[in-house]
Amino acid sequence: MAESSPETVFDVIGEDGLTRLVRGFYEHVPGDEILGPMYPPSDLAAAERRLREFLIYRFGGPDRYIVERGPPRLRVRHAPFVIHQAARDRWFQLMNASLDSAGFAPEIVAALRAFFAETATFLINSDG
């Protein structure tokens, strides 16, 4: 008998769950004194779509992100932005608030939180 593969985050929360998570995050970005200036209002909807599509791909969903944008190359894509510890911490704080309000099962929250913590730290590119 074939072993069934474990469920992915995408299998459990689906596109709707990741959409809700990313929307919750971006609701707080425009007025944020640290992150707001990094997101021009004219690009906010596109930034939300890019993050949503990346997370859908990363957590087991369709590969639309890869088809549209190619490999993630997160450090290269974020290089134009000054990402210091305070920016990393604020991004993580806002994402955590969105996670807390998303209503996901604890194991999903833990998996996403671990990924976000590691990735946000990885993207720091400035001491300032």
Secondary structure by P-SEA (a helix, b strand, c coil): ccccccccccccccaaaaaaaaaaaaccccccccccccccccaaaaaaaaaaaaaaaaacccccccccccccccccccccccccaaaaaaaaaaaaaaaaaccccaaaaaaaaaaaaaaaaaaccccc
